[in-house]
């Protein structure tokens, strides 16, 4: 009998983007040179993630920050960490 492949659940946005932000920081990129462009689903998931420390998500002038990186929700097909020019 053939085994049916089981889909692996997606990596939570908090884990994926924490790793991406830390990698950028190791490369010498400053937080003000980064922007998280998230799908609406990823932004909602990040906001509801109970495993995050309270300090991980903050708000400044009405804008959401994740680990100090500005978050822009919506308008993208796939979430990504962008390096500003």
PDB file of N, CA, C and O in Angstrom:
ATOM      1  N   UNK A   1       0.838  -1.169   0.000  1.00  0.00           N
ATOM      2  CA  UNK A   1       0.000   0.000   0.000  1.00  0.00           C
ATOM      3  C   UNK A   1       0.894   1.248   0.000  1.00  0.00           C
ATOM      4  O   UNK A   1       1.825   1.359   0.798  1.00  0.00           O
ATOM      5  N   UNK A   2       0.598   2.165  -0.895  1.00  0.00           N
ATOM      6  CA  UNK A   2       1.398   3.387  -1.039  1.00  0.00           C
ATOM      7  C   UNK A   2       1.054   4.374   0.078  1.00  0.00           C
ATOM      8  O   UNK A   2      -0.097   4.516   0.491  1.00  0.00           O
ATOM      9  N   UNK A   3       2.101   5.044   0.543  1.00  0.00           N
ATOM     10  CA  UNK A   3       1.885   6.062   1.567  1.00  0.00           C
ATOM     11  C   UNK A   3       1.429   7.355   0.907  1.00  0.00           C
ATOM     12  O   UNK A   3       1.945   7.755  -0.136  1.00  0.00           O
ATOM     13  N   UNK A   4       0.471   7.987   1.522  1.00  0.00           N
ATOM     14  CA  UNK A   4      -0.016   9.269   1.042  1.00  0.00           C
ATOM     15  C   UNK A   4       0.803  10.347   1.743  1.00  0.00           C
ATOM     16  O   UNK A   4       0.860  10.384   2.972  1.00  0.00           O
ATOM     17  N   UNK A   5       1.437  11.222   0.968  1.00  0.00           N
ATOM     18  CA  UNK A   5       2.233  12.275   1.612  1.00  0.00           C
ATOM     19  C   UNK A   5       1.339  13.216   2.428  1.00  0.00           C
ATOM     20  O   UNK A   5       0.249  13.597   2.003  1.00  0.00           O
ATOM     21  N   UNK A   6       1.831  13.566   3.587  1.00  0.00           N
ATOM     22  CA  UNK A   6       1.098  14.472   4.464  1.00  0.00           C
ATOM     23  C   UNK A   6       1.740  15.858   4.354  1.00  0.00           C
ATOM     24  O   UNK A   6       2.957  16.001   4.468  1.00  0.00           O
ATOM     25  N   UNK A   7       0.921  16.851   4.135  1.00  0.00           N
ATOM     26  CA  UNK A   7       1.422  18.217   4.006  1.00  0.00           C
ATOM     27  C   UNK A   7       1.945  18.708   5.358  1.00  0.00           C
ATOM     28  O   UNK A   7       1.311  18.527   6.398  1.00  0.00           O
ATOM     29  N   UNK A   8       3.094  19.320   5.308  1.00  0.00           N
ATOM     30  CA  UNK A   8       3.688  19.890   6.507  1.00  0.00           C
ATOM     31  C   UNK A   8       3.019  21.229   6.787  1.00  0.00           C
ATOM     32  O   UNK A   8       2.858  22.037   5.872  1.00  0.00           O
ATOM     33  N   UNK A   9       2.626  21.480   8.033  1.00  0.00           N
ATOM     34  CA  UNK A   9       1.999  22.777   8.316  1.00  0.00           C
ATOM     35  C   UNK A   9       2.982  23.912   8.048  1.00  0.00           C
ATOM     36  O   UNK A   9       4.186  23.747   8.249  1.00  0.00           O
ATOM     37  N   UNK A  10       2.486  25.060   7.599  1.00  0.00           N
ATOM     38  CA  UNK A  10       3.379  26.182   7.302  1.00  0.00           C
ATOM     39  C   UNK A  10       4.060  26.698   8.574  1.00  0.00           C
ATOM     40  O   UNK A  10       3.517  26.596   9.674  1.00  0.00           O
ATOM     41  N   UNK A  11       5.241  27.244   8.398  1.00  0.00           N
ATOM     42  CA  UNK A  11       5.963  27.850   9.509  1.00  0.00           C
ATOM     43  C   UNK A  11       5.223  29.117   9.935  1.00  0.00           C
ATOM     44  O   UNK A  11       4.880  29.943   9.089  1.00  0.00           O
ATOM     45  N   UNK A  12       4.974  29.278  11.226  1.00  0.00           N
ATOM     46  CA  UNK A  12       4.293  30.507  11.671  1.00  0.00           C
ATOM     47  C   UNK A  12       5.094  31.751  11.274  1.00  0.00           C
ATOM     48  O   UNK A  12       6.324  31.730  11.314  1.00  0.00           O
ATOM     49  N   UNK A  13       4.407  32.833  10.893  1.00  0.00           N
ATOM     50  CA  UNK A  13       5.101  34.051  10.476  1.00  0.00           C
ATOM     51  C   UNK A  13       6.097  34.558  11.518  1.00  0.00           C
ATOM     52  O   UNK A  13       7.156  35.069  11.153  1.00  0.00           O
ATOM     53  N   UNK A  14       5.781  34.427  12.796  1.00  0.00           N
ATOM     54  CA  UNK A  14       6.685  34.929  13.840  1.00  0.00           C
ATOM     55  C   UNK A  14       8.038  34.232  13.773  1.00  0.00           C
ATOM     56  O   UNK A  14       9.074  34.882  13.904  1.00  0.00           O
ATOM     57  N   UNK A  15       8.039  32.939  13.576  1.00  0.00           N
ATOM     58  CA  UNK A  15       9.289  32.172  13.512  1.00  0.00           C
ATOM     59  C   UNK A  15      10.042  32.508  12.225  1.00  0.00           C
ATOM     60  O   UNK A  15      11.246  32.761  12.245  1.00  0.00           O
ATOM     61  N   UNK A  16       9.320  32.507  11.114  1.00  0.00           N
ATOM     62  CA  UNK A  16       9.933  32.777   9.806  1.00  0.00           C
ATOM     63  C   UNK A  16      10.582  34.163   9.760  1.00  0.00           C
ATOM     64  O   UNK A  16      11.724  34.303   9.323  1.00  0.00           O
ATOM     65  N   UNK A  17       9.859  35.171  10.206  1.00  0.00           N
ATOM     66  CA  UNK A  17      10.376  36.532  10.084  1.00  0.00           C
ATOM     67  C   UNK A  17      11.345  36.906  11.193  1.00  0.00           C
ATOM     68  O   UNK A  17      12.182  37.786  10.993  1.00  0.00           O
ATOM     69  N   UNK A  18      11.263  36.271  12.349  1.00  0.00           N
ATOM     70  CA  UNK A  18      12.290  36.483  13.376  1.00  0.00           C
ATOM     71  C   UNK A  18      13.642  36.019  12.818  1.00  0.00           C
ATOM     72  O   UNK A  18      14.651  36.709  12.965  1.00  0.00           O
ATOM     73  N   UNK A  19      13.652  34.854  12.182  1.00  0.00           N
ATOM     74  CA  UNK A  19      14.889  34.327  11.599  1.00  0.00           C
ATOM     75  C   UNK A  19      15.407  35.248  10.491  1.00  0.00           C
ATOM     76  O   UNK A  19      16.609  35.494  10.399  1.00  0.00           O
ATOM     77  N   UNK A  20      14.505  35.755   9.655  1.00  0.00           N
ATOM     78  CA  UNK A  20      14.917  36.647   8.551  1.00  0.00           C
ATOM     79  C   UNK A  20      15.476  37.958   9.091  1.00  0.00           C
ATOM     80  O   UNK A  20      16.472  38.465   8.574  1.00  0.00           O
ATOM     81  N   UNK A  21      14.849  38.511  10.125  1.00  0.00           N
ATOM     82  CA  UNK A  21      15.326  39.765  10.722  1.00  0.00           C
ATOM     83  C   UNK A  21      16.681  39.548  11.377  1.00  0.00           C
ATOM     84  O   UNK A  21      17.587  40.367  11.221  1.00  0.00           O
ATOM     85  N   UNK A  22      16.826  38.443  12.113  1.00  0.00           N
ATOM     86  CA  UNK A  22      18.110  38.150  12.758  1.00  0.00           C
ATOM     87  C   UNK A  22      19.218  37.943  11.722  1.00  0.00           C
ATOM     88  O   UNK A  22      20.351  38.371  11.944  1.00  0.00           O
ATOM     89  N   UNK A  23      18.912  37.299  10.607  1.00  0.00           N
ATOM     90  CA  UNK A  23      19.901  37.098   9.549  1.00  0.00           C
ATOM     91  C   UNK A  23      20.323  38.440   8.950  1.00  0.00           C
ATOM     92  O   UNK A  23      21.507  38.663   8.700  1.00  0.00           O
ATOM     93  N   UNK A  24      19.371  39.321   8.723  1.00  0.00           N
ATOM     94  CA  UNK A  24      19.687  40.647   8.185  1.00  0.00           C
ATOM     95  C   UNK A  24      20.552  41.433   9.167  1.00  0.00           C
ATOM     96  O   UNK A  24      21.487  42.122   8.759  1.00  0.00           O
ATOM     97  N   UNK A  25      20.246  41.333  10.447  1.00  0.00           N
ATOM     98  CA  UNK A  25      21.041  42.035  11.462  1.00  0.00           C
ATOM     99  C   UNK A  25      22.479  41.502  11.498  1.00  0.00           C
ATOM    100  O   UNK A  25      23.424  42.274  11.662  1.00  0.00           O
ATOM    101  N   UNK A  26      22.641  40.185  11.344  1.00  0.00           N
ATOM    102  CA  UNK A  26      23.987  39.603  11.322  1.00  0.00           C
ATOM    103  C   UNK A  26      24.781  40.108  10.117  1.00  0.00           C
ATOM    104  O   UNK A  26      26.008  40.190  10.168  1.00  0.00           O
ATOM    105  N   UNK A  27      24.081  40.444   9.039  1.00  0.00           N
ATOM    106  CA  UNK A  27      24.728  40.981   7.840  1.00  0.00           C
ATOM    107  C   UNK A  27      25.009  42.473   7.968  1.00  0.00           C
ATOM    108  O   UNK A  27      25.570  43.082   7.057  1.00  0.00           O
ATOM    109  N   UNK A  28      24.622  43.063   9.096  1.00  0.00           N
ATOM    110  CA  UNK A  28      24.900  44.470   9.326  1.00  0.00           C
ATOM    111  C   UNK A  28      23.793  45.421   8.914  1.00  0.00           C
ATOM    112  O   UNK A  28      23.998  46.635   8.912  1.00  0.00           O
ATOM    113  N   UNK A  29      22.627  44.904   8.567  1.00  0.00           N
ATOM    114  CA  UNK A  29      21.506  45.748   8.153  1.00  0.00           C
ATOM    115  C   UNK A  29      20.834  46.311   9.415  1.00  0.00           C
ATOM    116  O   UNK A  29      20.543  45.571  10.355  1.00  0.00           O
ATOM    117  N   UNK A  30      20.597  47.604   9.421  1.00  0.00           N
ATOM    118  CA  UNK A  30      19.922  48.258  10.548  1.00  0.00           C
ATOM    119  C   UNK A  30      18.410  48.045  10.437  1.00  0.00           C
ATOM    120  O   UNK A  30      17.877  47.884   9.339  1.00  0.00           O
ATOM    121  N   UNK A  31      17.726  48.046  11.586  1.00  0.00           N
ATOM    122  CA  UNK A  31      16.277  47.825  11.600  1.00  0.00           C
ATOM    123  C   UNK A  31      15.517  48.865  10.790  1.00  0.00           C
ATOM    124  O   UNK A  31      14.487  48.548  10.195  1.00  0.00           O
ATOM    125  N   UNK A  32      16.010  50.109  10.757  1.00  0.00           N
ATOM    126  CA  UNK A  32      15.302  51.143  10.007  1.00  0.00           C
ATOM    127  C   UNK A  32      15.449  50.971   8.490  1.00  0.00           C
ATOM    128  O   UNK A  32      14.843  51.714   7.718  1.00  0.00           O
ATOM    129  N   UNK A  33      16.249  49.996   8.068  1.00  0.00           N
ATOM    130  CA  UNK A  33      16.400  49.702   6.644  1.00  0.00           C
ATOM    131  C   UNK A  33      15.539  48.508   6.218  1.00  0.00           C
ATOM    132  O   UNK A  33      15.622  48.051   5.079  1.00  0.00           O
ATOM    133  N   UNK A  34      14.708  48.006   7.147  1.00  0.00           N
ATOM    134  CA  UNK A  34      13.878  46.835   6.874  1.00  0.00           C
ATOM    135  C   UNK A  34      12.396  47.183   6.968  1.00  0.00           C
ATOM    136  O   UNK A  34      11.997  48.071   7.721  1.00  0.00           O
ATOM    137  N   UNK A  35      11.592  46.466   6.190  1.00  0.00           N
ATOM    138  CA  UNK A  35      10.133  46.563   6.249  1.00  0.00           C
ATOM    139  C   UNK A  35       9.568  45.164   6.058  1.00  0.00           C
ATOM    140  O   UNK A  35       9.988  44.432   5.162  1.00  0.00           O
ATOM    141  N   UNK A  36       8.613  44.799   6.904  1.00  0.00           N
ATOM    142  CA  UNK A  36       7.911  43.528   6.736  1.00  0.00           C
ATOM    143  C   UNK A  36       6.642  43.787   5.937  1.00  0.00           C
ATOM    144  O   UNK A  36       5.749  44.499   6.397  1.00  0.00           O
ATOM    145  N   UNK A  37       6.561  43.214   4.750  1.00  0.00           N
ATOM    146  CA  UNK A  37       5.356  43.302   3.920  1.00  0.00           C
ATOM    147  C   UNK A  37       4.620  41.985   4.098  1.00  0.00           C
ATOM    148  O   UNK A  37       5.078  40.949   3.616  1.00  0.00           O
ATOM    149  N   UNK A  38       3.482  42.013   4.786  1.00  0.00           N
ATOM    150  CA  UNK A  38       2.756  40.797   5.117  1.00  0.00           C
ATOM    151  C   UNK A  38       1.410  40.726   4.414  1.00  0.00           C
ATOM    152  O   UNK A  38       0.767  41.743   4.155  1.00  0.00           O
ATOM    153  N   UNK A  39       1.006  39.506   4.114  1.00  0.00           N
ATOM    154  CA  UNK A  39      -0.366  39.305   3.661  1.00  0.00           C
ATOM    155  C   UNK A  39      -1.266  39.596   4.858  1.00  0.00           C
ATOM    156  O   UNK A  39      -0.807  39.588   6.000  1.00  0.00           O
ATOM    157  N   UNK A  40      -2.519  39.847   4.602  1.00  0.00           N
ATOM    158  CA  UNK A  40      -3.443  40.111   5.704  1.00  0.00           C
ATOM    159  C   UNK A  40      -3.532  38.904   6.636  1.00  0.00           C
ATOM    160  O   UNK A  40      -3.649  39.067   7.851  1.00  0.00           O
ATOM    161  N   UNK A  41      -3.477  37.713   6.085  1.00  0.00           N
ATOM    162  CA  UNK A  41      -3.531  36.496   6.893  1.00  0.00           C
ATOM    163  C   UNK A  41      -2.302  36.377   7.792  1.00  0.00           C
ATOM    164  O   UNK A  41      -2.429  36.042   8.969  1.00  0.00           O
ATOM    165  N   UNK A  42      -1.124  36.646   7.253  1.00  0.00           N
ATOM    166  CA  UNK A  42       0.108  36.556   8.037  1.00  0.00           C
ATOM    167  C   UNK A  42       0.124  37.622   9.134  1.00  0.00           C
ATOM    168  O   UNK A  42       0.585  37.361  10.245  1.00  0.00           O
ATOM    169  N   UNK A  43      -0.371  38.811   8.829  1.00  0.00           N
ATOM    170  CA  UNK A  43      -0.413  39.880   9.830  1.00  0.00           C
ATOM    171  C   UNK A  43      -1.364  39.499  10.960  1.00  0.00           C
ATOM    172  O   UNK A  43      -1.050  39.715  12.131  1.00  0.00           O
ATOM    173  N   UNK A  44      -2.505  38.944  10.626  1.00  0.00           N
ATOM    174  CA  UNK A  44      -3.460  38.519  11.655  1.00  0.00           C
ATOM    175  C   UNK A  44      -2.883  37.378  12.492  1.00  0.00           C
ATOM    176  O   UNK A  44      -3.065  37.341  13.709  1.00  0.00           O
ATOM    177  N   UNK A  45      -2.193  36.455  11.840  1.00  0.00           N
ATOM    178  CA  UNK A  45      -1.562  35.349  12.554  1.00  0.00           C
ATOM    179  C   UNK A  45      -0.495  35.855  13.510  1.00  0.00           C
ATOM    180  O   UNK A  45      -0.400  35.384  14.644  1.00  0.00           O
ATOM    181  N   UNK A  46       0.299  36.799  13.066  1.00  0.00           N
ATOM    182  CA  UNK A  46       1.343  37.382  13.900  1.00  0.00           C
ATOM    183  C   UNK A  46       0.723  38.084  15.108  1.00  0.00           C
ATOM    184  O   UNK A  46       1.206  37.952  16.232  1.00  0.00           O
ATOM    185  N   UNK A  47      -0.325  38.811  14.865  1.00  0.00           N
ATOM    186  CA  UNK A  47      -1.006  39.545  15.931  1.00  0.00           C
ATOM    187  C   UNK A  47      -1.610  38.610  16.983  1.00  0.00           C
ATOM    188  O   UNK A  47      -1.657  38.952  18.165  1.00  0.00           O
ATOM    189  N   UNK A  48      -2.070  37.431  16.554  1.00  0.00           N
ATOM    190  CA  UNK A  48      -2.732  36.485  17.462  1.00  0.00           C
ATOM    191  C   UNK A  48      -1.790  35.455  18.066  1.00  0.00           C
ATOM    192  O   UNK A  48      -2.223  34.642  18.882  1.00  0.00           O
ATOM    193  N   UNK A  49      -0.534  35.464  17.697  1.00  0.00           N
ATOM    194  CA  UNK A  49       0.416  34.443  18.139  1.00  0.00           C
ATOM    195  C   UNK A  49       0.697  34.600  19.634  1.00  0.00           C
ATOM    196  O   UNK A  49       1.358  35.550  20.054  1.00  0.00           O
ATOM    197  N   UNK A  50       0.194  33.668  20.421  1.00  0.00           N
ATOM    198  CA  UNK A  50       0.333  33.725  21.882  1.00  0.00           C
ATOM    199  C   UNK A  50       1.716  33.305  22.357  1.00  0.00           C
ATOM    200  O   UNK A  50       2.036  33.459  23.536  1.00  0.00           O
ATOM    201  N   UNK A  51       2.538  32.777  21.459  1.00  0.00           N
ATOM    202  CA  UNK A  51       3.883  32.364  21.860  1.00  0.00           C
ATOM    203  C   UNK A  51       4.859  33.547  21.877  1.00  0.00           C
ATOM    204  O   UNK A  51       5.975  33.423  22.382  1.00  0.00           O
ATOM    205  N   UNK A  52       4.444  34.685  21.329  1.00  0.00           N
ATOM    206  CA  UNK A  52       5.314  35.859  21.267  1.00  0.00           C
ATOM    207  C   UNK A  52       5.342  36.588  22.611  1.00  0.00           C
ATOM    208  O   UNK A  52       4.342  36.642  23.327  1.00  0.00           O
ATOM    209  N   UNK A  53       6.489  37.137  22.929  1.00  0.00           N
ATOM    210  CA  UNK A  53       6.598  37.996  24.109  1.00  0.00           C
ATOM    211  C   UNK A  53       5.869  39.305  23.818  1.00  0.00           C
ATOM    212  O   UNK A  53       5.778  39.735  22.668  1.00  0.00           O
ATOM    213  N   UNK A  54       5.364  39.920  24.852  1.00  0.00           N
ATOM    214  CA  UNK A  54       4.633  41.179  24.695  1.00  0.00           C
ATOM    215  C   UNK A  54       5.499  42.227  24.011  1.00  0.00           C
ATOM    216  O   UNK A  54       4.982  43.052  23.258  1.00  0.00           O
ATOM    217  N   UNK A  55       6.800  42.211  24.256  1.00  0.00           N
ATOM    218  CA  UNK A  55       7.705  43.200  23.697  1.00  0.00           C
ATOM    219  C   UNK A  55       7.964  43.006  22.198  1.00  0.00           C
ATOM    220  O   UNK A  55       8.450  43.925  21.538  1.00  0.00           O
ATOM    221  N   UNK A  56       7.650  41.831  21.653  1.00  0.00           N
ATOM    222  CA  UNK A  56       7.946  41.546  20.248  1.00  0.00           C
ATOM    223  C   UNK A  56       7.122  42.397  19.286  1.00  0.00           C
ATOM    224  O   UNK A  56       7.597  42.765  18.211  1.00  0.00           O
ATOM    225  N   UNK A  57       5.883  42.707  19.675  1.00  0.00           N
ATOM    226  CA  UNK A  57       5.007  43.524  18.834  1.00  0.00           C
ATOM    227  C   UNK A  57       4.750  44.829  19.563  1.00  0.00           C
ATOM    228  O   UNK A  57       4.363  44.836  20.732  1.00  0.00           O
ATOM    229  N   UNK A  58       4.969  45.931  18.864  1.00  0.00           N
ATOM    230  CA  UNK A  58       4.711  47.238  19.448  1.00  0.00           C
ATOM    231  C   UNK A  58       4.049  48.119  18.397  1.00  0.00           C
ATOM    232  O   UNK A  58       3.944  47.753  17.226  1.00  0.00           O
ATOM    233  N   UNK A  59       3.613  49.272  18.840  1.00  0.00           N
ATOM    234  CA  UNK A  59       2.961  50.223  17.939  1.00  0.00           C
ATOM    235  C   UNK A  59       3.592  51.592  18.131  1.00  0.00           C
ATOM    236  O   UNK A  59       3.842  52.027  19.255  1.00  0.00           O
ATOM    237  N   UNK A  60       3.845  52.257  17.018  1.00  0.00           N
ATOM    238  CA  UNK A  60       4.441  53.595  17.055  1.00  0.00           C
ATOM    239  C   UNK A  60       3.728  54.443  16.017  1.00  0.00           C
ATOM    240  O   UNK A  60       3.716  54.108  14.833  1.00  0.00           O
ATOM    241  N   UNK A  61       3.142  55.532  16.459  1.00  0.00           N
ATOM    242  CA  UNK A  61       2.389  56.418  15.562  1.00  0.00           C
ATOM    243  C   UNK A  61       1.341  55.649  14.763  1.00  0.00           C
ATOM    244  O   UNK A  61       1.134  55.920  13.580  1.00  0.00           O
ATOM    245  N   UNK A  62       0.678  54.688  15.413  1.00  0.00           N
ATOM    246  CA  UNK A  62      -0.376  53.917  14.777  1.00  0.00           C
ATOM    247  C   UNK A  62       0.110  52.800  13.864  1.00  0.00           C
ATOM    248  O   UNK A  62      -0.708  52.096  13.271  1.00  0.00           O
ATOM    249  N   UNK A  63       1.423  52.623  13.738  1.00  0.00           N
ATOM    250  CA  UNK A  63       1.977  51.574  12.871  1.00  0.00           C
ATOM    251  C   UNK A  63       2.476  50.416  13.725  1.00  0.00           C
ATOM    252  O   UNK A  63       3.056  50.624  14.791  1.00  0.00           O
ATOM    253  N   UNK A  64       2.248  49.206  13.253  1.00  0.00           N
ATOM    254  CA  UNK A  64       2.693  48.009  13.957  1.00  0.00           C
ATOM    255  C   UNK A  64       4.167  47.742  13.654  1.00  0.00           C
ATOM    256  O   UNK A  64       4.618  47.886  12.518  1.00  0.00           O
ATOM    257  N   UNK A  65       4.912  47.348  14.701  1.00  0.00           N
ATOM    258  CA  UNK A  65       6.317  46.967  14.558  1.00  0.00           C
ATOM    259  C   UNK A  65       6.484  45.554  15.092  1.00  0.00           C
ATOM    260  O   UNK A  65       5.931  45.212  16.138  1.00  0.00           O
ATOM    261  N   UNK A  66       7.243  44.734  14.380  1.00  0.00           N
ATOM    262  CA  UNK A  66       7.600  43.398  14.870  1.00  0.00           C
ATOM    263  C   UNK A  66       9.104  43.386  15.056  1.00  0.00           C
ATOM    264  O   UNK A  66       9.858  43.514  14.092  1.00  0.00           O
ATOM    265  N   UNK A  67       9.538  43.232  16.293  1.00  0.00           N
ATOM    266  CA  UNK A  67      10.956  43.261  16.644  1.00  0.00           C
ATOM    267  C   UNK A  67      11.624  44.555  16.166  1.00  0.00           C
ATOM    268  O   UNK A  67      12.799  44.559  15.798  1.00  0.00           O
ATOM    269  N   UNK A  68      10.867  45.639  16.177  1.00  0.00           N
ATOM    270  CA  UNK A  68      11.398  46.937  15.775  1.00  0.00           C
ATOM    271  C   UNK A  68      11.321  47.226  14.292  1.00  0.00           C
ATOM    272  O   UNK A  68      11.746  48.293  13.849  1.00  0.00           O
ATOM    273  N   UNK A  69      10.783  46.290  13.509  1.00  0.00           N
ATOM    274  CA  UNK A  69      10.680  46.448  12.054  1.00  0.00           C
ATOM    275  C   UNK A  69       9.239  46.828  11.702  1.00  0.00           C
ATOM    276  O   UNK A  69       8.310  46.138  12.123  1.00  0.00           O
ATOM    277  N   UNK A  70       9.030  47.908  10.939  1.00  0.00           N
ATOM    278  CA  UNK A  70       7.677  48.298  10.545  1.00  0.00           C
ATOM    279  C   UNK A  70       6.986  47.206   9.734  1.00  0.00           C
ATOM    280  O   UNK A  70       7.598  46.548   8.893  1.00  0.00           O
ATOM    281  N   UNK A  71       5.688  47.033  10.011  1.00  0.00           N
ATOM    282  CA  UNK A  71       4.871  46.038   9.318  1.00  0.00           C
ATOM    283  C   UNK A  71       3.864  46.762   8.437  1.00  0.00           C
ATOM    284  O   UNK A  71       3.160  47.665   8.891  1.00  0.00           O
ATOM    285  N   UNK A  72       3.803  46.357   7.176  1.00  0.00           N
ATOM    286  CA  UNK A  72       2.786  46.850   6.252  1.00  0.00           C
ATOM    287  C   UNK A  72       1.960  45.636   5.850  1.00  0.00           C
ATOM    288  O   UNK A  72       2.487  44.683   5.277  1.00  0.00           O
ATOM    289  N   UNK A  73       0.671  45.670   6.148  1.00  0.00           N
ATOM    290  CA  UNK A  73      -0.203  44.535   5.878  1.00  0.00           C
ATOM    291  C   UNK A  73      -1.032  44.775   4.625  1.00  0.00           C
ATOM    292  O   UNK A  73      -1.556  45.866   4.400  1.00  0.00           O
ATOM    293  N   UNK A  74      -1.137  43.723   3.814  1.00  0.00           N
ATOM    294  CA  UNK A  74      -1.974  43.763   2.623  1.00  0.00           C
ATOM    295  C   UNK A  74      -1.223  44.232   1.396  1.00  0.00           C
ATOM    296  O   UNK A  74      -0.146  44.823   1.481  1.00  0.00           O
ATOM    297  N   UNK A  75      -1.824  43.951   0.254  1.00  0.00           N
ATOM    298  CA  UNK A  75      -1.258  44.408  -1.005  1.00  0.00           C
ATOM    299  C   UNK A  75      -0.157  43.536  -1.569  1.00  0.00           C
ATOM    300  O   UNK A  75       0.474  43.897  -2.562  1.00  0.00           O
ATOM    301  N   UNK A  76       0.088  42.373  -0.939  1.00  0.00           N
ATOM    302  CA  UNK A  76       1.109  41.453  -1.450  1.00  0.00           C
ATOM    303  C   UNK A  76       0.525  40.050  -1.529  1.00  0.00           C
ATOM    304  O   UNK A  76      -0.357  39.685  -0.752  1.00  0.00           O
ATOM    305  N   UNK A  77       1.033  39.265  -2.486  1.00  0.00           N
ATOM    306  CA  UNK A  77       0.582  37.870  -2.627  1.00  0.00           C
ATOM    307  C   UNK A  77       1.298  36.954  -1.655  1.00  0.00           C
ATOM    308  O   UNK A  77       0.751  35.931  -1.244  1.00  0.00           O
ATOM    309  N   UNK A  78       2.519  37.314  -1.285  1.00  0.00           N
ATOM    310  CA  UNK A  78       3.323  36.510  -0.357  1.00  0.00           C
ATOM    311  C   UNK A  78       4.056  37.448   0.582  1.00  0.00           C
ATOM    312  O   UNK A  78       4.560  38.493   0.169  1.00  0.00           O
ATOM    313  N   UNK A  79       4.109  37.065   1.843  1.00  0.00           N
ATOM    314  CA  UNK A  79       4.802  37.884   2.838  1.00  0.00           C
ATOM    315  C   UNK A  79       6.301  37.839   2.606  1.00  0.00           C
ATOM    316  O   UNK A  79       6.849  36.830   2.164  1.00  0.00           O
ATOM    317  N   UNK A  80       6.965  38.974   2.919  1.00  0.00           N
ATOM    318  CA  UNK A  80       8.408  39.026   2.712  1.00  0.00           C
ATOM    319  C   UNK A  80       9.021  40.138   3.567  1.00  0.00           C
ATOM    320  O   UNK A  80       8.346  41.092   3.953  1.00  0.00           O
ATOM    321  N   UNK A  81      10.309  39.990   3.849  1.00  0.00           N
ATOM    322  CA  UNK A  81      11.064  41.023   4.506  1.00  0.00           C
ATOM    323  C   UNK A  81      11.806  41.798   3.434  1.00  0.00           C
ATOM    324  O   UNK A  81      12.593  41.225   2.681  1.00  0.00           O
ATOM    325  N   UNK A  82      11.562  43.095   3.361  1.00  0.00           N
ATOM    326  CA  UNK A  82      12.187  43.928   2.329  1.00  0.00           C
ATOM    327  C   UNK A  82      13.291  44.774   2.935  1.00  0.00           C
ATOM    328  O   UNK A  82      13.180  45.260   4.061  1.00  0.00           O
ATOM    329  N   UNK A  83      14.340  44.936   2.177  1.00  0.00           N
ATOM    330  CA  UNK A  83      15.410  45.845   2.565  1.00  0.00           C
ATOM    331  C   UNK A  83      15.202  47.137   1.804  1.00  0.00           C
ATOM    332  O   UNK A  83      15.173  47.148   0.574  1.00  0.00           O
ATOM    333  N   UNK A  84      15.059  48.221   2.539  1.00  0.00           N
ATOM    334  CA  UNK A  84      14.815  49.532   1.927  1.00  0.00           C
ATOM    335  C   UNK A  84      16.102  50.044   1.280  1.00  0.00           C
ATOM    336  O   UNK A  84      17.202  49.823   1.787  1.00  0.00           O
ATOM    337  N   UNK A  85      15.941  50.719   0.169  1.00  0.00           N
ATOM    338  CA  UNK A  85      17.118  51.251  -0.544  1.00  0.00           C
ATOM    339  C   UNK A  85      17.690  52.452   0.139  1.00  0.00           C
ATOM    340  O   UNK A  85      18.678  53.017  -0.330  1.00  0.00           O
TER     341      UNK A  85
END
